[in-house]
Amino acid sequence: MTDTIRVYDLAKELNLPNKDVIEMLDKKLGVKVKSHSSAVSELQAKKLRELVKEPKVEQAKKPKAFIVKKAKPKAEEAPKEEEKKPEPEVKPVEKVKLGKVEPALPAPAPRLKLGKIEPVLPQRPPKQERPARPQSKDAVKKDVKTDRKPELKKEGAPSQRPEKKPIQRHIIPQEIYDSKNSSKKKGGKKQEKSYRSKEEEQERISLEKANAQKHKKRSHAEEAVEEIKSVVINQPLTVGELSEKINKASAEIVKFLMMQGILATVNQVIDVPTAKKVCENFEIEVQEEDLEAFIEEEMQKEEEAKELAAIDPKLLKRRAPVISIMGHVDHGKTTLLDSIRASKHKIVSTEVGGITQSIGAYTVYLNNKKIVFIDTPGHEAFTEMRARGAKATDIAILVVAADDGIMPQTIEAINHAKAAEVPIIVAVNKCDKPDANPDRIMQQLTEHGLVPEEWGGDTVCVKVSALQGQGIDELLEYILLLAEVQDLKANPDAQATGVVIEANLDKGKGPVATLLVQNGTLKTGQCVVVGNVCGKVRALLSDAGERVKKAAPSTPVEILGLTEVPQAGDKFEVVENEKAMRAIVAERKEKERNSRLEAMLPTHIRNEVVGEGDDGFQHLNLIIKANTNGSAEALSQAIGQFKSNEIIIKLIHVGVGDISEADVMLAAASNAIILGFTVKEDNNAEIAAAREGVTIKKFDIIYQILEDLEKTMLSLLQPEIKEVELGKAEVRQVFTVGKTGRIAGCYVTEGKIFRNKTAKVVRNGEVIFTGTIDQLKRFKDDVKEVATGFECGISFAKFNDIQEGDIIEVSTTEEVERQALV
């Protein structure tokens, strides 16, 4: 038994035309076939057989009982008649006794026409004769056995062959009949049929539901297409992405682009102006929305909310000042820190066995008032923090050796503190030495803008000796006094925010960072975002190495649980959950990547360096490094001679020596350009400049610096807007169109006339109208331009008072770079 059967074979089997079988398969079974040579499954063929035979089942039952009766009186002739009659019976009926009658069929080949008796037989009432069937079984079986073999041997007429084929194909119901006898279950076959038909009905129902859902989706899609009236396009995208956004077929978009002279495929990227043209063609409004600006605005709102919570005077409480110590090498910064650390003002835990300075910060108490010191390696780390927007310290202590005076790094520290707008307390160290000269130090400080209080200024100067421990108490008292003047407060109940003092990778602990809590309270188990790094606080360690559960404002703590090592100066904040934490970090990493790409462009000077100040002018910040003091002074004076009404040059720092990493970090913090005269930068400075996007320019001749600086300033100025004349046309005749419309018949005398360009109508030497040309025609055809010596028709949208003799001047505007400073 095969799995499939051809339609024409099935038609032969059912004695029906091919067209009727194809039609029945389509209408009654829902099976679509292309032609009579197509194949259908055996299950579908079987269903079709059942549909064809159902109306004849009852008729076939009646002749069988009638035939059995005739088998008794006519023993010899009965088999012939019975053999002829079962042919039509075998086709429709799959019953028990068909198998018995079939073997006698091949003998009476010449009387095959008796098969036409089928419509007459059902008229006889055989219902009463059904019990006679068991009596004829033996007789029929004997006739079948005895007549079958000789008849097959003797009569092999060719007319029997076409009849055997349908008979053989009807063996299928016999097999079913055999299986029925073996199972001995009445009605089992009908149950199987009904079971199969139920399954098929369920399949049909599911298919109908699926089709209905598809139609619904299509209808919804059509509705969605109608609803789309505006889209947001703020970056280049592919044709396929644009198709999805505006719910239009990609082929339509590609066709429109081809009409515009743009050959694009579905996967080709198109720019924003082209995408806008496509949307305009489909009458879809394009909205420009800066996603980054939106995100920044949302973040600013959150920060403002936090600041409002922190500024609320009812919630604010006094906090301890945070101090950093800066100065030149070997002027006693470390010794002063050690002296303070070893003094009685430091909380000493005798249980632990002394002080363990492990996190780069420590706490001192004077008169039960707390002071926090940050142990940073000079002003480099201070600047690195400020370069990332973090103001970690409230007061800066400038250490100057009384026997050495102001040195280059001291000047750098002063400039860094001034740029950060942090108050300075000068600690004149080594006053116990015999060659100490504190007065000379004060005089040198005045040269750099720090006037001591003793001389009528506002800079506190304290004479100390780190080795002898002299002046330490006085220094701490001045710190507390200045902190009271600043009125330092914070909200301990707010979400914790602060800055990273230092960070490193520990083999046993993993990423470790020392944080200074500036506002709020940091607790274990909270989710923290630190710059471009995030994590969940697993543990908090104090400056004494003890585990704590929380850290109040102005408290340095060591944090465990970050995913990566952050950078010094990164700000940290507490967020609600891990999902928000990861989202913020992903957004910051994307912004950092984009900013680095922008830093590689030549236009980064405009974006990074020049900024508008409070006075409304743009400020160009510069850092100058020269080989000698004389060169630095000469270069500073030459740059000071540049005058502009739009840009103000500001010298952030002027120094001597090669360009260092500290200079780069100061430039990054101040948005400045570094100008080097006969100097070079070290490897660290070069790496830092590439990382921070700082521009370094080196020259060997002073006038080259001045020329480059002038070009830079000119490129930063707004370009001049210049009007360029394109062509002129003379009005020679005026045509009236409709009631109010008027078209000017013109002759182009100069240049070219362009459509959609700004035009002026001049009459008697005076400009009477300025507007855009609405229509430009030549021989009734719309054209984009008309050259000199040709005639054309011109009309304006909002101007009809055109007269013969008027002159139409067409012009455009161009941006021209400035040639000189104003």
C-alpha positions in Angstrom: 0.0 0.0 0.0 1.5 3.3 -1.1 1.6 6.6 0.7 0.3 8.7 -2.2 -1.9 8.1 -5.3 -2.3 10.1 -8.5 -5.6 11.9 -9.1 -6.2 10.1 -12.4 -5.7 6.7 -10.8 -8.2 7.8 -8.1 -10.6 8.9 -10.8 -10.4 5.6 -12.6 -11.0 3.8 -9.4 -14.1 5.8 -8.7 -15.3 5.8 -12.3 -15.4 9.6 -12.2 -14.0 12.2 -14.6 -10.7 13.9 -13.5 -12.4 17.3 -13.3 -15.0 16.0 -10.9 -12.4 14.4 -8.6 -10.4 17.6 -8.6 -13.5 19.7 -7.8 -14.5 17.3 -5.0 -11.0 17.5 -3.5 -11.2 21.3 -3.5 -14.7 21.9 -2.3 -15.4 19.0 0.1 -11.9 18.3 1.5 -10.2 21.6 0.9 -7.3 20.0 -0.9 -6.1 22.0 -3.9 -4.4 20.2 -6.7 -3.0 21.6 -9.9 -3.9 18.9 -12.4 -4.9 15.2 -12.8 -1.3 14.2 -12.5 -0.9 15.6 -9.0 -0.6 13.2 -6.1 -2.7 13.1 -2.9 -2.1 11.3 0.3 -3.7 7.9 1.0 -5.7 9.4 3.8 -7.2 12.1 1.5 -8.0 9.4 -1.1 -9.7 7.3 1.5 -11.8 10.2 2.6 -12.8 10.9 -0.9 -13.8 7.2 -1.4 -16.0 7.4 1.7 -17.7 10.6 0.5 -18.4 9.0 -2.9 -19.7 5.7 -1.4 -21.8 7.0 1.6 -25.1 7.4 -0.3 -24.8 3.9 -1.8 -24.1 2.0 1.4 -27.7 1.3 2.3 -28.5 0.3 -1.3 -25.6 -2.1 -1.4 -26.7 -3.8 1.7 -30.1 -4.8 0.2 -28.8 -6.6 -3.0 -26.4 -8.7 -1.0 -29.3 -10.3 1.0 -31.2 -10.7 -2.3 -28.3 -12.4 -4.0 -27.9 -14.9 -1.2 -31.4 -16.1 -1.7 -30.8 -16.9 -5.4 -27.8 -19.0 -4.5 -30.0 -21.8 -3.1 -32.4 -22.6 -6.1 -29.8 -22.1 -8.8 -26.7 -23.8 -7.7 -25.0 -23.6 -11.2 -26.2 -20.3 -12.4 -26.1 -18.5 -9.1 -22.3 -18.1 -9.1 -22.5 -16.4 -12.5 -25.1 -13.9 -11.5 -23.5 -13.4 -8.1 -20.1 -12.9 -9.8 -21.6 -10.2 -12.1 -23.5 -8.4 -9.4 -20.8 -7.9 -6.8 -18.8 -5.7 -9.1 -20.8 -2.6 -8.3 -21.2 -3.9 -4.7 -17.5 -4.1 -4.1 -17.0 -0.5 -5.0 -19.1 1.2 -2.4 -19.3 -1.4 0.4 -16.6 -2.6 2.7 -18.5 -5.3 4.4 -17.9 -8.9 5.5 -19.6 -10.7 2.6 -18.0 -8.8 -0.2 -14.9 -11.0 0.2 -17.0 -14.1 -0.4 -18.6 -12.8 -3.5 -15.5 -11.4 -5.1 -13.7 -14.7 -6.0 -16.5 -15.6 -8.4 -16.3 -12.3 -10.2 -13.6 -13.1 -12.8 -15.6 -16.1 -14.4 -18.6 -14.2 -16.0 -16.6 -11.8 -18.0 -19.1 -11.6 -21.0 -22.0 -10.5 -18.7 -20.3 -7.6 -17.1 -23.1 -5.3 -18.2 -25.1 -6.6 -15.3 -23.3 -4.1 -13.2 -26.0 -1.6 -14.4 -28.5 -3.4 -12.2 -27.3 -1.4 -9.2 -30.0 1.3 -9.4 -32.7 -1.4 -9.7 -31.5 -3.6 -6.8 -32.0 -1.1 -4.1 -35.8 -1.0 -4.8 -36.3 -4.5 -3.6 -37.0 -4.9 0.1 -34.3 -7.2 1.4 -34.6 -6.4 5.1 -36.6 -9.6 5.9 -34.1 -11.8 4.1 -31.0 -10.7 6.1 -31.1 -13.8 8.4 -30.6 -16.0 5.3 -27.0 -14.9 5.0 -25.5 -17.4 7.3 -27.2 -20.3 5.4 -25.6 -19.3 2.1 -22.1 -18.9 3.5 -21.1 -22.6 2.9 -22.6 -22.8 -0.6 -21.0 -19.5 -1.7 -17.6 -20.5 -0.3 -17.7 -23.8 -2.1 -18.7 -22.1 -5.4 -15.9 -19.6 -4.9 -13.3 -22.3 -4.3 -14.3 -24.6 -7.2 -15.1 -22.0 -9.8 -12.3 -19.6 -9.2 -9.4 -21.6 -10.4 -10.8 -23.1 -13.6 -12.4 -19.9 -14.7 -9.2 -18.0 -14.2 -7.3 -20.5 -16.3 -9.9 -20.9 -19.1 -11.2 -17.4 -19.5 -8.5 -14.9 -19.6 -10.3 -12.5 -21.8 -8.8 -9.1 -22.2 -12.1 -7.5 -21.2 -11.6 -8.7 -17.7 -8.3 -6.8 -17.2 -9.7 -3.3 -17.0 -12.3 -4.6 -14.5 -9.6 -6.3 -12.3 -7.8 -3.1 -11.7 -10.6 -1.4 -9.8 -11.4 -4.7 -8.0 -7.8 -5.1 -6.9 -7.7 -1.5 -5.6 -10.7 -2.4 -3.6 -8.7 -4.9 -1.7 -8.1 -2.2 0.9 -11.5 -2.6 2.5 -10.8 -6.4 2.5 -7.7 -5.8 4.6 -9.7 -3.7 6.9 -12.3 -6.5 7.0 -9.6 -9.0 7.9 -8.3 -6.8 10.7 -11.9 -6.4 11.8 -12.4 -10.2 12.0 -9.2 -10.7 13.9 -10.1 -8.0 16.5 -13.8 -9.2 16.6 -15.0 -5.8 17.4 -18.2 -4.6 15.8 -18.2 -1.0 14.8 -14.5 -0.7 15.5 -13.9 0.5 12.0 -16.5 3.2 12.4 -14.9 4.3 15.6 -11.5 4.6 14.0 -13.1 6.6 11.1 -14.9 8.9 13.6 -11.6 9.3 15.6 -9.7 10.2 12.5 -12.3 12.5 11.3 -12.3 14.3 14.7 -8.6 14.8 14.4 -8.9 16.1 11.0 -11.7 18.5 12.1 -9.5 19.7 14.9 -6.7 20.4 12.4 -9.1 22.2 10.1 -10.3 24.3 13.0 -6.7 25.2 14.0 -5.9 26.1 10.4 -9.0 28.3 10.2 -8.0 30.0 13.5 -4.5 30.6 12.2 -5.8 32.1 9.0 -8.2 34.3 10.9 -5.3 35.5 13.1 -3.2 36.3 10.0 -6.1 38.3 8.6 -6.4 40.1 11.9 -2.7 40.9 11.9 -2.9 42.2 8.4 -5.8 44.4 9.2 -4.0 45.7 12.4 -0.9 46.3 10.3 -3.0 48.3 7.8 -4.5 50.3 10.7 -1.0 50.9 12.1 0.1 52.2 8.8 -2.7 54.7 8.8 -2.0 55.8 12.3 1.7 56.6 11.7 1.9 60.3 11.1 5.3 61.3 12.6 8.6 59.5 13.3 11.8 60.4 15.1 14.9 60.2 12.9 18.1 61.5 14.5 20.8 59.3 13.0 21.6 57.5 9.7 19.7 54.3 9.2 19.3 51.6 6.5 16.4 51.5 4.0 15.1 48.4 5.8 15.1 50.1 9.2 13.3 53.2 7.7 10.8 50.8 6.1 10.0 49.4 9.5 9.8 52.8 11.1 7.3 54.3 8.6 5.5 51.0 7.8 6.1 51.2 4.1 7.4 48.6 1.7 11.1 48.7 1.1 10.5 48.5 -2.7 8.5 51.8 -2.5 11.3 53.5 -0.7 13.9 52.2 -3.2 11.8 53.3 -6.1 11.5 56.8 -4.7 15.2 57.0 -4.1 15.9 55.9 -7.7 13.6 58.7 -8.9 15.7 61.0 -6.9 18.9 59.7 -8.5 20.0 57.6 -5.5 20.7 53.9 -6.1 20.2 52.2 -2.7 19.5 48.7 -1.6 17.6 47.5 1.4 20.7 47.2 3.5 22.3 50.4 2.4 22.6 53.2 4.9 21.1 56.6 4.1 21.7 59.9 5.8 19.2 61.9 7.8 18.3 64.5 5.1 17.6 61.6 2.6 15.4 59.9 5.2 13.5 63.1 5.7 12.9 63.4 2.0 11.5 59.9 1.9 9.2 60.7 4.9 8.0 63.9 3.2 7.2 61.9 0.1 4.9 59.7 2.2 3.5 62.7 4.1 5.0 61.7 7.4 6.3 64.3 9.7 9.9 64.0 10.9 10.6 65.0 14.5 14.2 65.7 15.6 14.9 64.5 19.0 18.4 64.3 20.6 18.4 61.1 22.7 21.6 62.0 24.4 20.2 65.4 25.4 17.1 63.7 26.6 19.1 61.3 28.8 21.3 64.1 30.0 18.2 66.1 30.9 16.7 63.3 32.8 20.0 62.7 34.7 20.2 66.4 35.4 16.7 66.3 36.8 17.7 63.5 39.1 20.8 65.3 40.2 18.7 68.5 40.8 16.3 66.4 42.9 19.2 65.1 44.9 20.7 68.5 45.3 17.3 69.9 46.5 17.1 67.1 49.0 20.7 67.9 50.1 20.1 71.7 50.2 17.0 71.5 52.3 18.1 73.3 55.4 15.9 71.2 57.7 17.8 68.1 56.7 21.3 69.5 56.5 23.8 68.8 59.2 27.3 70.0 59.7 30.1 67.8 58.2 33.8 67.6 58.7 36.2 69.4 56.3 38.2 67.4 53.8 41.9 68.5 53.5 44.6 67.8 50.9 48.2 68.7 51.2 50.2 69.9 48.1 53.7 71.4 47.5 57.1 70.9 46.0 59.2 67.8 46.4 61.2 67.6 49.6 59.4 70.5 51.2 58.1 68.3 54.0 54.6 67.1 52.9 55.0 63.5 54.0 56.8 64.6 57.2 53.9 66.9 58.0 51.4 64.1 57.4 53.4 61.8 59.7 53.5 64.4 62.4 49.8 64.9 62.3 49.3 61.1 62.2 51.4 60.6 65.2 50.0 63.4 67.2 47.3 63.1 69.9 44.7 64.4 67.5 44.5 61.1 65.6 42.2 58.4 67.0 44.4 55.5 68.0 43.0 52.1 68.5 45.1 50.3 71.1 43.1 47.1 70.6 44.3 46.8 67.0 47.8 47.8 68.0 48.2 51.3 66.6 47.3 53.1 63.5 47.1 51.3 60.2 47.1 53.7 57.3 45.8 51.6 54.5 43.3 53.5 52.4 45.0 56.9 51.6 42.9 58.9 54.1 42.6 59.3 57.8 40.6 61.2 60.4 41.8 63.6 63.1 39.9 65.1 66.0 40.6 68.5 67.6 38.3 69.6 70.4 35.8 66.8 69.4 35.7 68.2 65.9 36.5 65.9 63.0 39.0 66.7 60.2 39.6 64.4 57.3 42.9 64.3 55.5 43.5 62.8 52.0 46.9 61.4 51.5 47.4 62.1 47.8 50.8 62.1 45.9 51.0 65.8 45.4 48.8 67.9 43.1 48.8 65.3 40.3 46.1 63.3 41.9 44.3 66.5 43.0 44.2 67.6 39.4 43.2 64.1 38.2 40.2 64.3 40.4 39.2 67.7 39.3 39.7 66.7 35.6 36.8 64.3 36.1 34.6 66.9 37.6 35.1 66.0 41.2 35.8 68.5 43.9 37.1 66.2 46.6 38.7 68.7 49.0 37.3 71.7 50.8 40.7 73.2 51.8 44.2 72.9 50.3 47.3 73.2 52.5 50.3 74.4 50.5 53.6 73.3 52.1 56.5 75.6 51.4 60.0 75.1 52.8 61.2 78.2 54.6 64.8 77.5 53.5 64.0 76.8 49.8 61.3 79.2 48.8 58.7 78.9 46.0 59.6 76.2 43.4 58.1 75.2 40.0 55.9 72.5 41.5 54.7 75.0 44.2 53.6 77.3 41.4 51.8 74.5 39.7 50.0 73.6 43.0 48.9 77.2 43.4 47.5 77.3 39.8 45.7 74.0 40.3 44.1 75.2 43.6 43.1 78.5 42.1 41.6 76.7 39.1 39.6 74.5 41.4 38.5 77.5 43.5 39.7 75.9 46.7 40.8 78.1 49.6 44.5 77.8 50.4 46.3 77.7 53.7 50.1 78.1 53.5 52.1 76.0 55.9 55.7 77.4 56.0 57.6 74.3 57.0 61.2 73.9 58.3 61.0 77.1 60.4 63.3 75.5 63.0 66.2 75.6 60.6 68.8 78.3 61.1 68.7 79.4 57.4 64.9 79.7 57.3 63.5 82.9 56.0 59.7 83.0 56.3 59.5 86.7 55.2 61.0 85.8 51.8 58.4 83.1 51.4 55.6 85.6 52.0 57.1 88.0 49.5 57.2 85.3 46.9 53.6 84.3 47.6 52.4 87.8 46.8 54.0 87.5 43.3 51.6 84.6 42.6 48.5 86.3 44.0 48.6 84.9 47.6 48.8 87.9 50.0 49.3 86.8 53.7 46.9 88.1 56.4 49.9 89.7 58.1 50.4 91.9 55.0 46.7 92.8 54.7 45.6 89.9 52.5 43.2 87.0 53.0 45.7 84.1 52.8 46.4 82.3 56.1 50.1 81.5 56.6 51.1 79.2 59.5 54.7 78.6 60.6 55.2 75.0 61.4 58.0 72.4 62.0 57.0 68.9 61.0 60.0 67.3 62.7 59.6 69.2 66.0 55.8 69.1 65.9 55.6 72.9 66.2 52.5 74.8 64.9 50.4 71.6 64.3 47.6 72.6 66.7 47.6 76.2 65.3 47.3 74.7 61.7 44.4 72.5 62.7 42.6 75.4 64.5 42.9 77.5 61.3 41.5 74.6 59.3 38.4 74.3 61.6 38.0 78.1 61.6 38.0 78.2 57.8 35.6 75.3 57.7 33.2 77.2 59.9 33.4 80.2 57.6 32.6 77.9 54.6 29.6 76.4 56.6 30.1 72.9 55.3 26.9 70.8 55.5 25.4 67.6 54.1 22.3 65.5 54.3 23.1 62.2 56.0 19.6 60.8 55.1 20.0 61.2 51.4 21.3 58.6 48.9 25.1 58.5 49.2 27.3 60.3 46.7 31.0 61.0 46.7 34.3 60.6 44.9 37.0 58.0 44.4 40.3 58.9 46.2 42.3 55.9 44.9 41.7 52.4 43.5 43.7 49.3 42.9 43.4 45.6 42.1 44.0 43.3 45.1 44.9 39.7 44.6 42.7 38.5 47.4 40.0 41.1 47.5 39.6 41.9 43.8 38.8 45.5 42.7 39.2 47.8 45.7 38.4 51.5 45.8 38.7 54.2 48.5 35.7 56.4 48.5 35.0 59.7 50.2 31.3 60.0 51.0 30.4 63.7 50.4 26.6 63.5 50.9 24.2 60.9 52.3 25.1 57.6 54.0 26.7 54.6 52.2 25.6 51.2 53.5 26.5 47.6 52.8 24.3 45.8 50.3 23.6 48.9 48.2 24.1 49.1 44.4 26.7 51.7 43.5 27.7 53.2 40.2 31.3 54.5 40.2 32.1 56.3 36.9 31.9 53.6 34.3 32.0 50.8 36.9 29.3 49.4 39.0 28.9 46.8 41.8 27.1 45.8 45.0 28.7 46.9 48.2 29.9 43.7 49.9 32.0 45.3 52.6 33.1 48.7 54.0 36.4 49.2 55.7 37.3 52.2 57.7 40.7 54.1 57.7 41.7 51.9 60.7 41.0 48.7 58.8 37.8 47.8 60.7 34.6 46.6 59.1 31.7 49.1 59.3 28.1 48.9 58.2 27.7 52.4 57.0 29.7 55.6 56.3 28.3 59.1 57.0 29.3 62.3 55.1 33.0 63.2 55.1 34.0 59.7 55.9 36.6 57.8 53.8 35.9 54.1 53.4 37.3 51.2 51.4 34.7 49.4 49.3 34.6 45.8 48.1 32.3 44.4 45.4 33.0 46.4 42.2 33.2 44.7 38.9 36.3 46.6 37.7 38.8 49.1 39.0 37.6 52.7 38.7 39.8 55.7 38.2 40.7 58.2 40.8 38.4 61.2 40.8 35.4 59.3 39.5 32.1 60.2 41.1 30.0 57.5 42.7 26.3 57.4 43.5 23.8 54.9 45.0 21.0 53.6 42.7 17.9 51.6 43.5 18.5 48.2 41.9 21.0 46.3 39.7 19.0 46.8 36.6 19.2 50.6 36.8 22.9 50.3 37.8 23.8 48.3 34.6 21.7 50.6 32.4 23.6 53.7 33.7 27.0 52.1 33.2 26.1 51.0 29.7 25.0 54.5 28.7 28.2 56.1 30.2 30.5 53.7 28.4 28.7 54.5 25.1 29.1 58.2 25.8 32.8 57.8 26.6 33.3 55.9 23.3 31.6 58.6 21.3 33.5 61.4 23.0 36.8 59.6 22.2 35.8 59.3 18.6 34.9 63.0 18.5 38.2 63.9 20.1 39.9 62.4 17.0 38.2 64.9 14.7 39.7 68.2 13.8 36.7 70.1 15.1 37.2 68.9 18.6 38.9 72.2 19.4 35.5 74.0 18.9 33.7 71.6 21.2 36.3 70.9 23.9 38.3 74.0 24.4 36.2 77.1 23.7 33.4 77.7 26.2 31.1 80.6 26.9 31.9 82.3 30.2 29.7 84.1 32.6 30.4 87.4 30.9 28.9 86.2 27.6 32.2 86.0 25.8 33.9 82.8 24.6 37.1 81.9 26.5 40.1 80.2 24.9 42.1 78.6 27.7 45.9 78.0 27.1 48.8 76.4 29.0 52.2 77.5 28.0 55.4 75.5 28.5 58.8 76.9 27.4 62.4 76.0 27.8 63.3 79.1 29.8 61.6 81.7 31.9 62.5 84.4 29.5 60.8 82.6 26.6 57.8 81.9 28.7 57.4 85.6 29.6 57.9 86.7 26.1 55.4 84.3 24.7 52.9 85.3 27.4 53.3 89.0 26.5 52.9 88.3 22.8 49.7 86.3 23.3 48.4 89.0 25.5 48.5 91.4 22.5 45.7 89.4 20.7 42.5 91.4 21.1 39.0 90.2 20.0 35.5 91.4 20.8 34.3 87.8 20.7 37.0 85.6 22.2 39.0 86.1 25.4 42.3 84.3 25.8 43.0 83.0 29.3 46.4 81.7 30.4 45.7 78.9 32.9 49.4 78.1 33.5 52.8 79.2 32.3 55.7 77.0 33.2 59.2 75.9 32.3 60.3 72.5 31.2 58.9 69.6 29.2 55.2 68.9 29.0 54.3 66.4 31.7 51.3 64.3 32.5 50.3 66.9 35.2 50.1 69.6 32.5 47.9 67.3 30.4 45.6 66.6 33.3 45.3 70.3 34.1 44.5 71.0 30.5 41.8 68.3 30.6 40.3 69.8 33.7 40.4 73.4 32.4 39.5 72.6 28.7 42.7 74.1 27.5 45.2 73.8 24.7 48.9 73.2 25.5 51.4 75.3 23.6 55.0 74.1 23.9 58.0 76.3 22.8 61.2 74.3 22.1 60.1 71.6 24.5 58.8 68.0 24.2 56.3 65.8 26.0 57.1 62.6 27.8 55.5 59.2 27.1 53.0 59.5 30.0 51.9 62.9 28.8 51.4 61.6 25.3 49.3 58.7 26.5 47.3 61.0 28.8 46.7 63.5 26.0 45.4 60.7 23.7 43.2 59.4 26.4 41.8 62.7 27.6 41.5 64.3 24.1 43.9 67.2 24.9 45.5 69.1 22.0 49.3 69.7 22.3 51.0 72.0 19.8 54.8 72.4 19.8 56.8 75.1 18.0 60.4 76.3 17.7 59.7 79.9 16.6 57.5 82.3 18.5 55.8 83.9 15.4 54.7 80.4 14.3 52.9 80.1 17.6 51.2 83.5 17.1 50.2 82.7 13.5 48.7 79.3 14.5 46.9 80.9 17.5 45.4 83.6 15.2 44.2 80.9 12.7 42.7 78.9 15.6 40.8 82.0 16.8 39.6 82.8 13.3 38.3 79.3 12.8 36.4 79.6 16.1 34.7 82.8 15.2 31.3 82.7 13.6 31.6 83.0 9.8 30.3 86.1 8.0 27.1 85.8 6.0 27.6 87.2 2.5 24.9 87.7 -0.2 25.9 86.4 -3.7 24.0 87.5 -6.7 23.0 84.6 -9.1 21.1 86.3 -11.9 18.8 89.0 -13.2 15.6 88.9 -15.4 13.6 91.7 -16.9 9.8 91.5 -16.9 8.6 92.1 -20.5 4.9 91.0 -20.3 2.5 90.1 -17.5 -0.1 87.3 -17.9 -3.2 87.0 -15.7 -4.1 83.5 -14.5 -7.5 83.1 -12.9 -8.9 85.9 -10.8 -5.8 86.9 -8.8 -2.8 85.0 -10.1 -0.3 86.8 -12.3 2.8 85.4 -14.1 5.7 87.5 -15.3 7.0 86.8 -18.7 10.7 87.5 -18.3 14.0 87.6 -20.3 17.1 86.5 -18.4 19.7 89.2 -18.9 22.5 88.1 -16.4 23.5 84.8 -14.8 20.8 82.2 -14.0 17.4 82.3 -12.5 16.8 79.4 -10.0 13.5 78.2 -8.6 13.0 78.2 -4.8 15.7 80.9 -4.4 15.4 84.3 -2.8 14.5 87.0 -5.3 14.0 90.8 -5.1 11.6 92.7 -7.3 13.2 96.1 -8.2 11.1 98.9 -9.6 12.6 102.3 -10.4 15.7 101.4 -8.4 13.8 100.5 -5.2 13.2 97.0 -3.8 9.4 96.6 -3.5 9.3 92.9 -2.6 11.6 90.2 -1.4 10.5 86.5 -1.4 11.0 83.1 -2.9 10.2 82.2 -6.5 7.3 79.9 -6.4 7.1 78.8 -10.0 9.6 78.9 -12.8 8.4 77.7 -16.2 9.6 77.5 -19.7 7.2 76.6 -22.5 4.6 75.5 -19.9 7.1 73.1 -18.3 8.4 73.5 -14.8 12.2 73.9 -14.7 14.7 74.3 -12.0 16.8 77.0 -13.7 17.0 79.2 -16.7 20.2 80.5 -18.2 21.1 83.9 -19.8 19.4 84.7 -23.1 16.3 82.6 -22.5 12.7 83.5 -21.7 10.8 82.2 -18.8 7.7 82.6 -16.7 8.1 83.6 -13.0 5.4 83.8 -10.3 5.5 84.5 -6.5 3.3 82.9 -3.9 2.4 86.1 -2.0 3.0 88.8 -4.5 1.0 89.7 -7.6 1.8 93.4 -8.2 4.2 92.7 -11.1 4.5 95.2 -13.8 6.4 95.4 -17.1 9.8 96.8 -16.8 10.4 95.4 -13.3 13.8 93.7 -12.6 13.9 90.4 -10.7 17.2 89.8 -9.0 17.9 86.3 -7.7 20.6 85.8 -4.9 21.7 83.4 -2.2 23.7 83.6 1.0 27.1 82.0 1.7 29.2 81.6 4.8 32.6 83.2 4.5 35.4 82.5 7.0 36.7 85.5 8.9 40.0 86.9 7.6 40.9 89.1 10.5 40.1 89.4 14.2 37.6 92.1 15.2 
